[in-house]
Amino acid sequence: MKNCEYCFTPFEGRLNQKFHSNKCRGRHHYINKQDERLALKPVIEILRTNRNLLKENYGSKPVLLEELKKMGFKSAYITHSCASDDGVVKCCFDYGYVSQNSFIKIIKL
């Protein structure tokens, strides 16, 4: 007999079983991931803001980067980058941009 790793209830089960129920297993993993969720929340909010600003300005002429920054855009936060004929595309989810001097050209991926 062993004890559940979450609630310490004694139970019998497979040799590698750690929890006596799916409820305890779910709660255990939820609590253990809570620190990660709290740490990532501000970064995800910045990425979401960046993506929304790129989406709102997509289709217009090249945009002055400083204008986007005044609206809350943080150019240090991207999800990925890739090469293109125009240069390096810095991406925020499904939108990206290419620097052109002090302007940026917004691209939908």
N, C-alpha and C positions, 0 to 999 in steps of 0.2 A: 504494500500500500504506500502511496506517495501523496504529497500535499500539492494542491493547486498553487501555482506561482503567483496568482493574483489575490485570491481570497483565503488561501491556506486550508481549504476544505479537503479532508482526506478523500481519496478516490482510487479506484482500480481502473487500469486502462493499459493501452499499449506501452511498451518500454520507453518510447521516446515522447510520449504524451506529457505536456507540461501543464495543461489547464483542464479543469473538469467539465467545462462547458464552452460553447462558442461565445457566450456573453462575456465570460471572464477573459477569454483570449482577445476579444475585440476591445474591451476596456483596457487591458494591459498594453496593447499596441497603441491605442489612442493616447494614453498618458505618456508613453515613451516617445511618441512623435510630437507631442505638444511643444517642447522646446524648439524643435526644428521649425514648426509652423510659426511660432512667435518670432523667431529670428528672421525668417524669410518674408514675413508679412510686409515690412516697410519696403523691401526691395521689389516685391511683386507690385506694390502700389505705384512705385516710381516707374517701373516698366509699363504698367497699364496706362499711366498718364502719358508717357512718351508715345506709346502706340496710338492713343486717342488723338494726340496732337498731330502726329504724322497723318493719320486718317483724315482729320479735319482739313488739313492743308494739301492733301493729295489732289493732283490734277491742276493745281495752280502753277503759275510760273515758279522758277526757283525762288526759294524762301530764304530770307536773311536769317542765319542761324541765331543771331542775337535776339531777333524778334521772338523766335520759338523759345529761347531761354527765358525771356521775360514772361512768357506764358506758363513757365514751369518745366520746360524740357531740360533734361539732364543728359548731356551727350555721353557721359561716362558709363551710362547704363544701357547695355544692348544685350540681346539674347544670343546673337551670333553674327558673324561677318562672312562675306564671300567675295570672290574676285569677279569683276565684270569688265566689259570693254571701257566703261567710263571710269574705272578705278575700283577701290574697295567699297563694297556696299555694307554699311553697318545696319543691322536689322533689329527690329523690335517686333517679334512675332511675325505677322504677315505683311508688315510694311518695313521699308528700308530707306536709306538715304545715301547719297554720294556727295562728298564735299566738293564744292567748286568755288575756290577762294573763300570768301566770307558767306557764300550762299550754299544752300543744299538743294539737290534735286531729289524729290521724294518718289519712291518706286513702290508699286504694289507687287508683292511676290506671288 
